[in-house]
Amino acid sequence: MHTLDLPEPIAAYFEADRQNAQAVGRCFDDDGVVLDEGHTHRGPAQIADWKSATQAKYDFTARPHTVAQDGRAYIVTCNVSGAFPGSPIDLRYTFTLARGRIASLEIAS
């Protein structure tokens, strides 16, 4: 089985993603930002709310399968399956890191 070599904050995000919304929020620094589906979520509390609402709406699982670095950004491609049209689909999770935590995450197709 192939194991991805993810930076620790990103590996922690995907581990938290399997736990709960509050764990996901704790992966971000205080000024952390998530951009998803045309909306911006700022700070750990809003990010936890985003994760909770998104999980309830789509009941999804994200399985990372590739990672590439582009300057300061890490682009993790995930196979995402859940209760949405077109499932499963590959989505790009673009992370930037700061001070050992996630500064931003943008999710796009």
Buried (B, 14 or more C-beta within 10 A) or exposed (E): EEEEEBBEBBBBBBEBBEEEBBBBBBBBBEEBBBBBEEEEBBBBEBBBBBBBEBBEEBEBBBEBEEBEEEEEEBBBBBBBBBEEEEBBBEBBBBBBBBEEBBBBBBBEE
